[in-house]
């Protein structure tokens, strides 16, 4: 049956396949978390009009935390991250709010890594700042899934979030030599600190250097309060409902998503 649905999505015009989008949007979790349904969901994204894409993707965003923990739902979230760049800030912000817990789970840790890869510099900074909590870092370093998230964070981090992360990791480096993934983290630290971790700036020094150049002071690890309001006020995909009434919106939205995908 899923092959028939996929062919309908491919061959029918939007006005004739709208019933599929309505059913998928209404049953987002049920469809996206099914072995075959997740493929149908991805094809919905591929063949959607701008309005239809918003209709289904907004449901993915609203159910992100549940979907990323599912064996098949996590692939749907990753597909949206890759194919619909305008919605990345929404998903990255939601992931950042629960990043410690999600990094420790098998399926959601893959999505956290994908977010670290594809997020904007601001999104990466948000996520890495939360990972750098000193009272949480040892558990992440020793976790069979979260350690890969830390490795990815070390790979993509920029100053001063890199220094925040290194400050949190530094006291635990000797204990990491006893595990295979611990040695991988040590290797990643060495690549980011060719002169040695002890010769790197501390987080405080890196922040002071940044603010001296006129940049705003960054969020510190564990500080999520002010970001909650920002998340609540964020439009899904940067799109307001009124935008769909503009005849030129569809073409502009497709061009924006294509450009964002190429940039990523």
Long-range contacts (C-beta under 8 A, 24 or more apart in sequence): 1-36, 2-36, 2-37, 2-39, 2-40, 5-40, 5-43, 6-39, 6-40, 6-43, 9-40, 9-43, 9-44, 9-46, 9-47, 10-43, 10-47, 14-48, 14-49, 14-51, 14-52, 17-47, 18-52, 20-44, 21-48, 21-52, 21-55, 21-56, 22-55, 24-56, 24-59, 25-55, 25-56, 25-58, 25-59, 28-56, 28-59, 28-60, 28-62, 28-63, 28-67, 29-63, 29-66, 29-67, 29-73, 32-60, 32-63, 32-67, 32-70, 32-72, 32-73, 32-76, 33-67, 33-70, 33-71, 33-72, 33-73, 34-72, 35-72, 37-72, 38-72, 38-73, 38-75, 38-76, 41-76, 41-79, 42-75, 42-76, 42-79, 45-79, 45-80, 45-83, 45-84, 46-83, 49-250, 50-244, 50-249, 50-250, 50-253, 50-254, 51-244, 51-250, 53-84, 53-253, 54-236, 54-237, 54-239, 54-244, 57-84, 57-87, 57-236, 57-237, 58-236, 58-237, 60-87, 60-91, 61-87, 61-90, 61-91, 61-94, 61-236, 61-237, 64-91, 64-94, 64-95, 65-94, 65-98, 65-102, 68-95, 68-102, 68-107, 68-108, 68-111, 69-102, 69-105, 69-107, 69-108, 70-107, 71-107, 73-107, 74-107, 74-108, 74-110, 74-111, 77-111, 78-110, 78-111, 78-114, 81-111, 81-114, 81-115, 81-118, 82-114, 82-118, 82-261, 82-264, 83-257, 83-261, 84-237, 84-257, 85-118, 85-256, 85-257, 85-260, 85-261, 85-263, 85-264, 86-237, 86-238, 86-239, 86-253, 86-256, 86-257, 86-260, 87-236, 87-237, 88-115, 88-118, 88-119, 88-120, 88-123, 88-260, 89-119, 89-120, 89-123, 89-234, 89-238, 90-234, 90-236, 90-237, 91-115, 92-119, 92-120, 92-123, 92-126, 92-127, 93-123, 93-126, 93-227, 93-230, 93-231, 93-234, 94-231, 95-127, 96-123, 96-126, 96-127, 96-130, 96-224, 96-227, 97-224, 97-227, 97-228, 97-231, 99-127, 99-130, 99-131, 100-130, 100-131, 100-133, 100-136, 100-140, 103-131, 103-140, 103-143, 103-145, 103-146, 103-149, 103-150, 104-139, 104-140, 104-143, 104-145, 104-146, 105-145, 106-145, 109-145, 109-146, 109-148, 109-149, 112-149, 112-152, 113-148, 113-149, 113-152, 116-149, 116-152, 116-153, 116-156, 117-152, 117-156, 118-264, 121-158, 124-156, 124-157, 124-158, 124-161, 125-158, 125-161, 125-218, 125-219, 126-219, 126-227, 127-153, 128-153, 128-156, 128-157, 128-161, 128-162, 128-164, 128-165, 129-161, 129-164, 129-218, 129-219, 129-220, 129-221, 129-223, 130-221, 130-222, 130-224, 131-165, 131-221, 132-161, 132-164, 132-165, 132-167, 132-168, 132-203, 132-221, 133-168, 133-221, 133-222, 134-167, 134-168, 134-221, 137-168, 137-169, 137-172, 138-172, 141-169, 141-172, 141-176, 141-182, 141-185, 142-179, 142-182, 144-181, 147-181, 147-182, 147-184, 147-185, 148-181, 150-185, 151-184, 151-185, 151-188, 154-185, 154-188, 154-189, 154-191, 154-192, 155-188, 155-192, 157-192, 159-201, 159-206, 159-209, 159-210, 160-203, 160-206, 160-207, 160-209, 160-210, 160-218, 161-218, 162-192, 162-206, 163-200, 163-201, 163-202, 163-203, 163-205, 163-206, 163-207, 164-203, 164-206, 164-220, 164-221, 166-192, 166-193, 166-197, 166-200, 166-203, 167-202, 167-203, 168-221, 170-197, 173-197
